[in-house]
Amino acid sequence: MKQNLRVHCFQHTACDNLNSCRELLLTHHAQVSTTEFFALPTEIALDIEALPNIQDVDLLIVMGGKIHAEDEANYPWLKIEKRWIRRYIALKKPVLGLCVGGQIIASALGAPVLKNERYTMSWNRVQSVANLPNDCFKMPQEMHVMSLSQDISALPKGAISLATNENFQNSCYQIGRNILGFQFSLEITQDGLTEFLDEAENIFDTEQSFIQLKNAPKDYFLNSHRVLEQAIEYVLQP
């Protein structure tokens, strides 16, 4: 990873932050800035000029959040965020989408985001898609990932599905070499997951299911962080 990288983060919920990703970026002396969409009053229209100058961003990371990627009625800034993303992608700049962030990128590129009946909060096993072109991003053959979402997006035009599981056919997708969308949370840490789950504890059917999520094997987190680091390196390659 090149030094002094200018990284910008689109954040949609206070507890859905960069987590492990921030430590990695700061290790490489990256300059990290954030747009906190969750802090914007919904009744005030956001001007696209209030977002960073695209030329000043080397890597965009679109985070998750407790929102539906197409709920522009309740979150009017989503329209502006997607417009900015389209302009950014048109310049073939690198971008990662994590969880809902992957769905926002897909929606910005015209793919529908489908709403499931229940919010998914679980460790899911995903498998890499076989027989992909050699230059595609390589997901592990199998890994456990944290899903914190109610929705799933279809593949945007030109996208390649990289991973799948029994619930979501397109768990991870790639467009060109500069766009990776993960419909799960690679950046999550044990502390970050605890914070997220503490806010959502009342939705669990039993206390046991809540505890099982919090006490997942450490390898689940470490493997996710390793794939995230590899993903950042991949989209930054010329």
Secondary structure as the mmCIF struct_conf table of DSSP 4:
data_model
#
loop_
_struct_conf.conf_type_id
_struct_conf.id
_struct_conf.beg_label_comp_id
_struct_conf.beg_label_asym_id
_struct_conf.beg_label_seq_id
_struct_conf.end_label_comp_id
_struct_conf.end_label_asym_id
_struct_conf.end_label_seq_id
TURN_TY1_P TURN_TY1_P1 GLN A 3 ASN A 4
STRN STRN1 ARG A 6 GLN A 11
BEND BEND1 THR A 13 THR A 13
TURN_TY1_P TURN_TY1_P2 ALA A 14 CYS A 15
BEND BEND2 ASN A 17 ASN A 17
TURN_TY1_P TURN_TY1_P3 ASN A 19 ASN A 19
HELX_RH_AL_P HELX_RH_AL_P1 SER A 20 THR A 27
TURN_TY1_P TURN_TY1_P4 HIS A 28 HIS A 29
STRN STRN2 GLN A 31 GLU A 36
HELX_RH_3T_P HELX_RH_3T_P1 PHE A 37 ALA A 39
BEND BEND3 LEU A 40 LEU A 40
TURN_TY1_P TURN_TY1_P5 THR A 42 GLU A 43
BEND BEND4 ILE A 44 ILE A 44
HELX_LH_PP_P HELX_LH_PP_P1 ALA A 45 ASP A 47
HELX_RH_3T_P HELX_RH_3T_P2 ILE A 48 ALA A 50
BEND BEND5 LEU A 51 LEU A 51
HELX_LH_PP_P HELX_LH_PP_P2 PRO A 52 ASN A 53
HELX_RH_3T_P HELX_RH_3T_P3 ILE A 54 ASP A 56
BEND BEND6 ASP A 58 ASP A 58
STRN STRN3 LEU A 59 VAL A 62
BEND BEND7 LYS A 66 ILE A 67
TURN_TY1_P TURN_TY1_P6 ALA A 69 GLU A 70
TURN_TY1_P TURN_TY1_P7 GLU A 72 ASN A 74
TURN_TY1_P TURN_TY1_P8 PRO A 76 PRO A 76
HELX_RH_AL_P HELX_RH_AL_P2 TRP A 77 ALA A 90
TURN_TY1_P TURN_TY1_P9 LEU A 91 LYS A 92
STRN STRN4 VAL A 95 LEU A 98
TURN_TY1_P TURN_TY1_P10 CYS A 99 CYS A 99
HELX_RH_AL_P HELX_RH_AL_P3 VAL A 100 ALA A 108
TURN_TY1_P TURN_TY1_P11 LEU A 109 GLY A 110
STRN STRN5 VAL A 113 SER A 128
HELX_LH_PP_P HELX_LH_PP_P3 VAL A 129 VAL A 129
BEND BEND8 ALA A 130 ASN A 131
TURN_TY1_P TURN_TY1_P12 ASN A 134 ASP A 135
BEND BEND9 CYS A 136 CYS A 136
BEND BEND10 GLN A 141 GLN A 141
STRN STRN6 GLU A 142 SER A 153
HELX_LH_PP_P HELX_LH_PP_P4 ALA A 154 PRO A 156
TURN_TY1_P TURN_TY1_P13 LYS A 157 GLY A 158
STRN STRN7 ILE A 160 THR A 164
BEND BEND11 GLU A 166 ASN A 167
BEND BEND12 GLN A 169 GLN A 169
BEND BEND13 SER A 171 SER A 171
STRN STRN8 CYS A 172 ILE A 175
TURN_TY1_P TURN_TY1_P14 GLY A 176 ASN A 178
STRN STRN9 ILE A 179 PHE A 182
BEND BEND14 GLN A 183 PHE A 184
TURN_TY1_P TURN_TY1_P15 LEU A 186 GLU A 187
HELX_RH_AL_P HELX_RH_AL_P4 GLN A 190 ALA A 200
HELX_RH_3T_P HELX_RH_3T_P4 GLU A 201 ILE A 203
BEND BEND15 ASP A 205 ASP A 205
HELX_RH_AL_P HELX_RH_AL_P5 GLU A 207 LYS A 214
TURN_TY1_P TURN_TY1_P16 ASN A 215 ASN A 215
HELX_RH_AL_P HELX_RH_AL_P6 LYS A 218 LEU A 236
#
